[in-house]
């Protein structure tokens, strides 16, 4: 991909920076199995979807929540769904599972953030960096806890700006905040539907982080100017 005319880079957060391309459903399902939670993949899928939809429409996560608290609240919703819908014994004490899985997910996010921070420091010498994320109103708290907040000139968070991916307008806002043209901007993300396609519609260039997706049938090659399997491959793409 020719980057000579690129002046700014927009990054997705969830599934991109915090897991290096692994969908959070896959992360949590792996931790469910590691800790012996007695449910099958289909039941977990239903619980995961329920939790995400519930958090999207209810103010359960507050601006003071760090990422471990986000995970704890997600897991509590999931476990209650599993009990309420007959997938798990209603008398089961799930608190130890919730705590252990939250610890595992938070540790992964912390490791990925440390690696990404080193890359952002180098990118920042040449490019404007902006974060565009569907999140719950606490993304700045999360970034600050992981020492990432200073890496971005602008933060565009769906719950704050009232625009949510896959609406291309959220990427257009990120471009506008950097005072750039869309063709001068690259969007980096793991989701084809929420990152690659709307970013293209907004006129931006795209880099798809092809990782372990929950839906293995989804492919982003047709919607990306470049495909990577590790965020650190951006070092080569942007010659840093």
Buried (B, 14 or more C-beta within 10 A) or exposed (E): EEBEEBBBBBBBBBBBBBBBBBBBBBBBBBBBEEBEBEBEEEBBBBBBEBBBEBBEEEEBBEEEBBBBBBBBBBBBBBBBBBBEEEBBEEEEEBEEBBBBBBBBBBEBBBBBBEBBBEBBEEBBEBBBBBBBBBBBBBBBBBBEBBEBBEBBBBBBBBBBBEBBBBBBBBBBBBBBBBEBBBEBBBBBBBBBEBBBBBBBBBBBBBBBBBBBBBEEEEEBEEBBBBBBEEBEBBBEBBEB
